Amino acid sequence: MSFSLSGELLARPTPFYHYDLSLLRRTLEAVQQAARPRGFHVHYALKANVNEPILRLIKEHGLGADCVSANEVQRALDTGFAPQDIVFAGVGKTDAEITRALAADIWCFNAESAQELVVLNELAGGQNRRARVALRVNPNVDAHTHHYITTGLEANKFGIGLNDLPAVVEQLATLPNLELVGLHAHIGSQITDLAVFAELSQKLNELQTWLEEQGYTLPHLNVGGGLGIDYNDPDTNPIPDFEAYFRTFEQHLIRRPGQQVHVELGRAIVAQCGTLVSRVLYVKRSQQTQFAILDAGLTELIRPALYGSHHHIQNLSSQGDIQPYDVVGPICESSDTFGRAVPLPETQRGDLVVLRSAGAYGEVMSSGYNLREKAEAVYS
Ligand SMILES: *Cc1c(COP(=O)(O)O)cnc(C)c1O
């Protein structure tokens, strides 16, 4: 299967985001088919993409919501996610955000520090509530991914370090408005080596045994998200191997009787259904290279500039001879480059060029830098 756009879309002004809702539907069916028989609960990480038609479809397939701000919690509620299916993570939740999430009676706060637990306890008491919390631990597992999207190493700001855990657990006994319901970990993003998840499982097994020795039994475990996708070849691998992903946890995570296991997937659900569609404004040749200058830039898709990440780039208009192009955007930053020496058929002004796998961390990270207008989203 290769990417194409219908005639109507070919004539649209660019740049725009295109979302293939039928691929999203198939992805959601695949993830639930792999998760449900194994008794795993899938939460969708809203931060990857919060467009209404996408959220609605995700909700219809029975996923829960994983939020990292009170506005995301609100968006999830507005979409129809039930409060008991919403978790709230984040290393810097404000008092106002915690207050709003408590009032909404969401299922669980993934707490990331000793201080946050104190604040949460106090704010819950003020509302005469008991907040359900999972301790987000930093298990010091190397996700073998880009260092900007690694979150589970001691050098990262996320989670409670293993050294601090005993003191935090001791502190819990002094916080009557908190109910410890589980352990949480999220160690990074775009993880393609499943051995990383096996290692995470082993760390959680040890921590769980240790917590039981402290007198805590945990009804829930949350292993976070981070499953990667194939950015190089989205047509061959449009849907991640969810079977292998859940099998890894099934084999390595030692679940207690009746214990619920949760995952929080963002990228793996929505990345492949989204494409950034742009037109070539100019082709500019220098001594060393030739540039294809697009009308889309880092304002529409910042991942290459931010993480040096790769998106598959295709020229839909040309059948010419393959040549190398530096594919760049119009923004006044040298990092506004989508790829260097990208092999493309001979490219001209006006050609349609698409950046694939842009459904996750694309539109949500768009900005108005250079006073650019927000690119629209279309669905088919
Ligand atoms: C970002 C995030 C996720 C989702 O990560 P993906 O790599 O998109 O699957 C899950 N959990 C938490 C806590 C996150 O911050």
The ligand as a Gaussian input file, in Angstrom:
#p B3LYP/6-31G(d) Opt

LIG

0 1
 C        4.322000      10.929000      26.585000
 C        3.852000       9.941000      27.578000
 C        3.294000       8.731000      27.144000
 C        3.154000       8.345000      25.704000
 O        4.379000       8.163000      25.065000
 P        4.451000       7.541000      23.598000
 O        5.895000       7.408000      23.334000
 O        3.793000       8.501000      22.669000
 O        3.757000       6.221000      23.624000
 C        2.845000       7.857000      28.123000
 N        2.946000       8.142000      29.434000
 C        3.472000       9.301000      29.873000
 C        3.537000       9.558000      31.316000
 C        3.949000      10.230000      28.959000
 O        4.485000      11.366000      29.411000

